[in-house]
Amino acid sequence: MSRSDGRVLLVRKKATESFMQPGGKIEIGEHPQDALRRELSEELGSISIRAR
């Protein structure tokens, strides 16, 4: 995920000093925007986002 100013969203990988982009896999039958919401919620906690 990136913004128009070039900034990107990174999360710290558990039990390491490494950072990575949040993400995961789309479940069977899941709409990509729903997968995005679910994965970000799992990675970042309960948040409200608008997927485009």
DSSP file (Angstrom, degrees, kcal/mol; ACC not computed):
  #  RESIDUE AA STRUCTURE BP1 BP2  ACC     N-H-->O    O-->H-N    N-H-->O    O-->H-N    TCO  KAPPA ALPHA  PHI   PSI    X-CA   Y-CA   Z-CA
    1    1 A M              0   0    0      0, 0.0     8,-1.7     0, 0.0     2,-0.3   0.000 360.0 360.0 360.0 134.4    0.0    0.0    0.0
    2    2 A S  B     -A    8   0A   0      6,-0.2     6,-0.2     2,-0.0     2,-0.2  -0.971 360.0-131.8-141.7 158.5    1.3    3.4   -0.9
    3    3 A R    >   -     0   0    0      4,-2.6     3,-2.0    -2,-0.3     6,-0.0  -0.579  37.1-101.6-102.1 168.8    0.2    7.0   -0.9
    4    4 A S  T 3  S+     0   0    0      1,-0.3    -1,-0.1    -2,-0.2    -2,-0.0   0.739 121.7  59.8 -63.5 -21.9    0.5    9.5   -3.7
    5    5 A D  T 3  S-     0   0    0      2,-0.1    -1,-0.3     1,-0.0    -3,-0.0   0.378 121.6-105.7 -88.2   6.0    3.4   11.1   -1.9
    6    6 A G  S <  S+     0   0    0     -3,-2.0    -2,-0.1     1,-0.3     2,-0.1   0.348  73.8 139.6  91.5  -6.1    5.3    7.8   -2.1
    7    7 A R        -     0   0    0     -5,-0.1    -4,-2.6     1,-0.0    -1,-0.3  -0.465  35.8-156.1 -71.5 144.6    5.0    6.8    1.6
    8    8 A V  B     -A    2   0A   0     -6,-0.2     2,-0.5    -2,-0.1    -6,-0.2  -0.872  16.2-116.8-122.7 155.6    4.2    3.1    2.2
    9    9 A L        +     0   0    0     -8,-1.7     2,-0.3    -2,-0.3    -2,-0.0  -0.808  37.0 175.4 -92.3 125.2    2.6    1.1    5.0
   10   10 A L        -     0   0    0     -2,-0.5     2,-0.3    11,-0.2    11,-0.2  -0.950  13.9-159.6-127.2 149.8    4.9   -1.3    6.8
   11   11 A V  E     -B   20   0B   0      9,-3.3     9,-2.5    -2,-0.3     2,-0.5  -0.929  27.5-109.7-123.8 152.1    4.3   -3.5    9.9
   12   12 A R  E     -B   19   0B   0     -2,-0.3     7,-0.3     7,-0.2     2,-0.2  -0.694  33.1-122.5 -82.5 129.0    6.9   -5.1   12.2
   13   13 A K    >   -     0   0    0      5,-2.7     3,-1.6    -2,-0.5     5,-0.2  -0.523  40.1 -96.9 -69.7 132.3    7.1   -8.8   11.8
   14   14 A K  T 3  S+     0   0    0      1,-0.3    -1,-0.1    -2,-0.2     3,-0.1  -0.164 101.9   5.6 -54.7 140.2    6.5  -10.5   15.2
   15   15 A A  T 3  S+     0   0    0      1,-0.2     2,-0.3    -3,-0.1    -1,-0.3   0.665 118.4  82.3  62.4  20.9    9.6  -11.5   17.2
   16   16 A T  S <  S-     0   0    0     -3,-1.6    -1,-0.2     2,-0.2    -4,-0.0  -0.854  80.2-125.0-139.0 176.3   12.0   -9.8   14.8
   17   17 A E  S    S+     0   0    0     -2,-0.3     2,-0.2    -3,-0.1    -3,-0.1   0.250  77.1 112.4-102.3   8.7   13.4   -6.4   13.9
   18   18 A S        -     0   0    0     -5,-0.2    -5,-2.7    -4,-0.1     2,-0.3  -0.523  53.7-151.0 -86.1 149.2   12.2   -6.8   10.3
   19   19 A F  E     +B   12   0B   0     -7,-0.3     2,-0.3    -2,-0.2    -7,-0.2  -0.885  19.6 168.1-114.7 150.9    9.5   -4.8    8.7
   20   20 A M  E     -B   11   0B   0     -9,-2.5    -9,-3.3    -2,-0.3     3,-0.0  -0.955  41.2 -88.4-151.2 166.7    7.2   -5.9    5.8
   21   21 A Q        -     0   0    0     -2,-0.3   -11,-0.2   -11,-0.2     2,-0.0  -0.635  50.1-111.1 -77.8 139.4    4.1   -4.9    4.0
   22   22 A P        +     0   0    0      0, 0.0     2,-0.3     0, 0.0    18,-0.1  -0.382  62.8 114.2 -67.1 149.3    0.9   -6.2    5.6
   23   23 A G        +     0   0    0     16,-0.2     2,-0.3    -2,-0.0    13,-0.0  -0.984  28.2 174.2 170.8-177.8   -0.9   -8.8    3.6
   24   24 A G        -     0   0    0     -2,-0.3     2,-0.3     0, 0.0    11,-0.0  -0.880  43.7 -50.0-179.5-150.6   -2.1  -12.4    3.2
   25   25 A K        -     0   0    0     -2,-0.3     2,-0.4    10,-0.1    -2,-0.0  -0.841  42.4-115.7-116.3 149.5   -4.1  -14.5    0.9
   26   26 A I        -     0   0    0     -2,-0.3     2,-0.1     1,-0.0     3,-0.1  -0.690  35.6-129.4 -78.9 129.3   -7.6  -14.1   -0.6
   27   27 A E    >   -     0   0    0     -2,-0.4     3,-2.5     1,-0.1     8,-0.1  -0.432  39.5 -78.3 -77.1 156.0   -9.9  -16.9    0.7
   28   28 A I  T 3  S+     0   0    0      1,-0.3    -1,-0.1    -2,-0.1     3,-0.1  -0.317 119.2   7.5 -56.6 127.4  -11.9  -18.9   -1.8
   29   29 A G  T 3  S+     0   0    0      1,-0.3     2,-0.3    -3,-0.1    -1,-0.3   0.430  97.4 134.3  80.9  -0.2  -15.0  -16.9   -2.9
   30   30 A E    <   -     0   0    0     -3,-2.5    -1,-0.3     1,-0.0    -4,-0.0  -0.652  58.3-122.5 -86.6 136.8  -13.8  -13.7   -1.1
   31   31 A H     >  -     0   0    0     -2,-0.3     4,-2.3     1,-0.1     3,-0.5  -0.546  23.6-121.2 -72.6 140.5  -13.9  -10.4   -2.9
   32   32 A P  H  > S+     0   0    0      0, 0.0     4,-2.3     0, 0.0     5,-0.1   0.856 112.6  52.0 -54.0 -39.2  -10.4   -8.7   -3.1
   33   33 A Q  H  > S+     0   0    0      2,-0.2     4,-2.1     1,-0.2     5,-0.1   0.875 109.7  49.5 -66.6 -35.5  -11.6   -5.6   -1.3
   34   34 A D  H  > S+     0   0    0     -3,-0.5     4,-2.6     2,-0.2    -1,-0.2   0.889 109.9  51.4 -68.1 -38.3  -13.0   -7.7    1.5
   35   35 A A  H  X S+     0   0    0     -4,-2.3     4,-3.0     2,-0.2     5,-0.2   0.907 108.7  51.8 -63.3 -41.6   -9.7   -9.6    1.7
   36   36 A L  H  X S+     0   0    0     -4,-2.3     4,-2.4    -5,-0.2     5,-0.2   0.938 111.4  46.2 -59.6 -48.0   -7.9   -6.3    2.0
   37   37 A R  H  X S+     0   0    0     -4,-2.1     4,-2.3     2,-0.2    -2,-0.2   0.931 115.1  47.0 -60.3 -46.2  -10.1   -5.1    4.8
   38   38 A R  H  X S+     0   0    0     -4,-2.6     4,-2.6     2,-0.2    -2,-0.2   0.936 113.2  47.3 -62.9 -48.2   -9.8   -8.5    6.6
   39   39 A E  H  X S+     0   0    0     -4,-3.0     4,-2.5     1,-0.2     5,-0.2   0.908 113.1  47.8 -63.9 -42.5   -6.0   -8.7    6.3
   40   40 A L  H  X S+     0   0    0     -4,-2.4     4,-3.0    -5,-0.2     5,-0.3   0.893 111.9  50.8 -65.4 -37.7   -5.4   -5.1    7.4
   41   41 A S  H  X S+     0   0    0     -4,-2.3     4,-2.1    -5,-0.2    -2,-0.2   0.921 112.4  46.7 -63.6 -42.9   -7.7   -5.7   10.4
   42   42 A E  H  < S+     0   0    0     -4,-2.6    -2,-0.2     1,-0.2    -1,-0.2   0.898 119.5  40.1 -64.3 -40.5   -5.8   -8.8   11.3
   43   43 A E  H  < S+     0   0    0     -4,-2.5    -2,-0.2    -5,-0.2    -1,-0.2   0.865 130.7  24.2 -76.9 -37.6   -2.4   -7.1   10.9
   44   44 A L  H  < S-     0   0    0     -4,-3.0    -3,-0.2     1,-0.4    -2,-0.2   0.487 105.8-115.1-112.4  -5.1   -3.2   -3.7   12.4
   45   45 A G     <  -     0   0    0     -4,-2.1     2,-0.7    -5,-0.3    -1,-0.4  -0.511  68.8 -14.0  96.9-171.4   -6.2   -4.4   14.8
   46   46 A S  S    S+     0   0    0     -2,-0.2     2,-0.3    -4,-0.1    -5,-0.1  -0.546  82.0 149.9 -72.7 108.7   -9.7   -3.1   14.5
   47   47 A I        -     0   0    0     -2,-0.7     2,-0.5   -10,-0.2    -6,-0.1  -0.906  43.7-126.8-135.5 163.0   -9.6   -0.3   12.0
   48   48 A S        +     0   0    0     -2,-0.3     2,-0.3     2,-0.0    -2,-0.0  -0.964  35.4 169.2-113.7 122.4  -12.0    1.3    9.5
   49   49 A I        -     0   0    0     -2,-0.5     2,-0.6     2,-0.0   -12,-0.0  -0.923  30.5-139.4-130.8 157.8  -10.7    1.6    5.9
   50   50 A R        -     0   0    0     -2,-0.3     2,-0.3   -13,-0.0    -2,-0.0  -0.966  22.0-152.6-115.6 114.3  -12.1    2.4    2.5
   51   51 A A              0   0    0     -2,-0.6   -18,-0.1     1,-0.1   -17,-0.0  -0.674 360.0 360.0 -87.4 139.6  -10.7    0.2   -0.2
   52   52 A R              0   0    0     -2,-0.3    -1,-0.1   -19,-0.0   -19,-0.0   0.366 360.0 360.0-114.7 360.0  -10.6    1.6   -3.8
